[in-house]
């Protein structure tokens, strides 16, 4: 049965970047969707009308929210699980038509930007500009639009100069990964590519920071890995992750988690879901992808406010804020760690780092 929830003025229904299984129907009141423009240069807003669905696309596509939903006045909202929404959609062809118009409009906007770039006479390198659009979307966190652009690049330029880079980034968008900050920027990559005497050697050298499997486009699904993962229980998984981290194989540990995230056998087990939510953030931080790791940890804290890994998550957030030079937030999270009992090694580390912050 769909749930009904009341929200007060100013309440946040969900944040951009959140993951959720719910689709929302505004029964009464006012809700605004706040999101970045397609090119990521400005903030845009959309007022949800009474009787209108929102939060649909991210649930259907199984990727994080692309917008923040905030209540302007007291609102009454119906929460639907995907199966409940599908049942309504199957019984209401008008709803399906309305949804398809919304999605088609967005795709047309993206496509028009690509066509605009491809027709600009002043652009000297159309391949570069098209890749630049895709990577701008990706850096802004708009993973779906980025993937669409990379697909168009490979369609327009099947043997283009940036083919390997486009394939690698496209596969990462399909996995839902954040932009790989460890690879050279597009500008740096293009500059060296144009001046390199051996393009193939340069491509291999500059993209070797990501796994070799990223250079292979998706083929037939390998179910053997999924079956193997399905046999792993939580204690064994924790032990395996810790072993990989001790051997400085953090990327392998992270890839293992990403495979688990998409495994049906585990998706219904709440203990696994909680562990994956926390551990994914911790490993991203170890990989020095601080922004994405911090977002994941903060999302864990919001989803599991009394969770099993609460103390560790607070410490990870504090440590990351410290690395990012946000002393005020780092101190706040270290203090939260100190409030939690019992005193343990995490408490001692938090106390030590907090004292050093006060001295600096």
N, C-alpha and C positions, 0 to 999 in steps of 0.2 A: 504494500500500500504506500502511495506517495505520502511524504511527510509535509507538514505545513509549519513554517517558522515565521515568527514576528521579529522585525528588525527596527531599532530606533534610529533617529536621524544621526547621520555621521558614521554609522556602523559600516565596517568593511565585510562584505559577503565573502570575497576572496581576493587575494593579491595576484598581480602578474607574477608568473613563475610557479604558482602553486599547482599541485597535482590533485585532482579530485575526480570522483566517479559521478558527481551530481550534475544534472542539467536543471536549470531553474526556470520557473514560470512566474511572472509577476502578476499576482492576483489583484493587488491594490497598492497605492503609494507611488513613490518615485525612486528609480535607480539610475545611476549614471555609470557608463562604462568608460574608463580612462585608459587610453592606449597611445602608443607612438605612431606617428605617420609612417607610411610605407618605407620612406627613406631614412627614418629614425631621427629627423631633424627637429620635429616639434611634437608637442602633446596634443592629442585630439580627444574629443568627448562625444559620446552618443547617449541620448536619453532613451531608456527602455520604455516602451509603451505598455500600458495595462493589457494583459492577455498575450504578451510577447515572451518568447523563450530567449534565454541567454545562457552563455557557457556551453553551447551545443558543440561547436567545432572542435574544441580541445578534447572533449570526451569522445567524440566520434573518431578523432585522429589519434587519441591516446598520447597526447603531449601536453606540456605545461600550459597554463592559462596565458594568453597573449595580452590580457588587459586586467585592470583592477575594477572590481564592481563595488560601488559605494552607494549607500542609501542617502538620498537627499531629504526625504521626509520619512515619517514612519511608514514601513512597508510590510506587506504580507506576501510571502513567497512560497510557492509549492516546489518541493525538492523531489526530483525524479531520478531513479536509477536508469542506466542505459536501456535495460530490457523494458522498463515501464514506458520510457520515451518511444522506443521502437514500436511497442504495441499501439500507442496512440497514433504514431506516424502511419502505421499500416492501415489504421481505420480512418485516417483523415488525409486524403490525397491533396487537399488544399494546403495542408501544413507542409507536406513534402515539396510542393511547388514553391511555396514561400521560402523555405530553406534553400532550395536550389538556386533561386534568384539571388539570395544574399551571397552565397558562395561563388556563383558565377560572376557577380559584380566585382568581387575582390580579385578573382583571377584575371578578369579583364583589365583591372587597374594595374596589376603587376605586369601583364603582357604589354599594355600600352607603354609602360615605362621602357620595357626592353625594345619595343619597336621604335620608340622615340630615339633611343641611343643608337640603334642600328641605322637610322636614317640621317643622323646629324653629320653634315658634311665636314664640320670643323674638327671632328674627332679623327685623329690620325690612326689610332689603333683600336678598332672596334672590339676585337677580342679582349683586350685589356679592360675596356670600359664595361663590357658585359660581366666579366669576372668581378670587377670592382663593385658593381651593383649587388651581385650575389654575396660577396664578402662583407659589404656594408650591412646588408640585412642580417647576416650571420653574427657579426660583431654586436649588432644592436639587440641580439637575442631573438630575432624573428626567424626561427629555424625553418618553418614550413615554406616561407617565401624564398628563403635562401636556396633551399633544395630545388624549388621550382626553377629558379634562375640557372642553377648549375645544370639541371636537365636540359634547359633550352640551349645553354652554351654547347653541350655535347651534341645536341641535335644540329645546331648551326655550324659547329666546327668539330666534326668527328675526328679530325687529325690535327687539331689546333695546337698552338704552342703551349697552352695551359691544360691540355687534356688530362695529364696525370694528376695535376693539382685539383682540377674540377672533379675527377672521379673520386679522389680521396675525400674531398670536402662533401661531396654528395652522399657518400656512404656514411660519413659521420652524422650528417643531418638525418639520415634515415634511422640511425641508431638513437637519435635524440641527444647526441653528445654536444657539449658546448664547443665554441670555436677553439681550435688548437693553438693556443698562444705560443707554443714552443716552436712553431715553424716560422720561417722568415715572412715578413709582411709581403703583400702582393707587390708593392712598389720595389722593395729590395729584391724579391724573387725575379721580377721582370727585368730589372736593371742588370742583374748578374746573368740572367738567361740570354739577354740580347748580346752581352759582351763575351759570353763563354764560347770557346772554340769547340767544346764538346757538349752540346745541349743535353744529350742523354745522360752523360756522366754527372752533369750538374744537377739534373732532376733527382737522380738517385741519391746524391750526396745531401741535398737540401731538404729532402722529405724523409730521410731515414730516422727522424725523431718519432715517427709514428709507426705502428705495427705494419709488417709487410702485407698482412691480409687486407689492409685498407686500399692497396693498389688493385685489388681484385674486385670487380663489380659483383653484386649479389647473384648467385646462381641457384641451383637446387638446394632447398633447405636441408641442412644436416641435422637429422633428428637424433643421431647417436649421442651428441653432446647433451641434448636436452634430457635424454634418458639417463645419462650418467649423472647429470646435475640433480635430477629428481631423486636420486638415492642418497644425497648428502643430507644428513641431519644438522641441526644448528650447531651443536658442540664441535662436530667435525669441520664444519665450514669455518667457524671462528678460528680453530686451530690452523686450518690451511691458510687462511688470510694472514694470520700472525706470522706463520713460517715464511710466506712470500715477502712480507714487509721486512722481516729480519734479514732476509737475503737481498734487500734492496731491489726487489722485484715488485715495486708498488703498482706499476702499470699493469702487470699480469694479474695482480689482486683486483685491481679496479675492473679489468676486462671480465674477470670471473663474475663479479657482482653485476655487471651490465647484462651478461648472459642470464644470470639468475632472475634479474628484474623482468625479463620477457618470458620466463618459464611458467607455463600454466600450472604445473604441479605445486608450485610454491605460492602462487598469487593469492590463494585463499587462506594461507596460514599467517595469522596476525603476528606471531613471534618473529617469523622470517621478515615480514614487511617492515616491522619496527627496526630490526637489525640492519636491513638493507638501507633504510632511510638514514640511519645514523652513520653507518660505515662508509657509505658512498661519500658523504660530506667529509669524513675524516681522511679518506684516501685522496680526495681532490685537494685537500689542504697539503697533504704530504707531497702531492705532485706539483705544488706551488701554484695551483689554479685557485688562488685565494678567494676571488669574488664568487665563483661558482660553488666552491666548498662552503663558504660562509652562508650563502643563500640556502644551500641544502641543510646545513646545521640549524639555521634559524627556522626553516620549515619543519624540521624534526621537532624542535622545541614547541612549536605551535601545535603540531599534530599530536604529540605525545607529552603533554605538560607534566605528567607524573610518570614518565617512561622509565624503563630499566636503565637506559644510558643517559639519564638526565644530567648527572653530575659531570660525566665525561664530556657531554655535548656543551654544557656551559663553559667548561674549561677550554674546549676547542674554539668556541666563539671568542672567548677572551683573548686567547693566544693569537688568533687571526687578526682581531682588532688591534692588538699590540704590534703585530707585524706591519699592518697597514697604517701605523702611526696615529690611530685614533685612541689616545690615552684615556679619554673620558669613558668611552664605551668599554674599553678593556678593563678599566678599574671596576666598573659597574658589574661586569660579568664575573670577574675574579671574586668580588664580594658575595655574589650569589652562590658561588662554589663554597665559600667559607661558612655560609649559613646551613649547608646540608650536612647532616650527620650520617655515619660516624666520621671522625677524623681519619684520613688515610693518606696514601702517597699523593693523590690528586690534591687533597687539601693542603699538604705541605708545599707542593709545587706552586699552587695558587697563592699561598701566603708569601712565598719567597719572591715570586714575580711581581706581586702587588707592592711589596716593600721596595723593590727596585724601581718600579714606576714612580712611587712617591719621591724617591731620591733624585730622579732625573728631572 
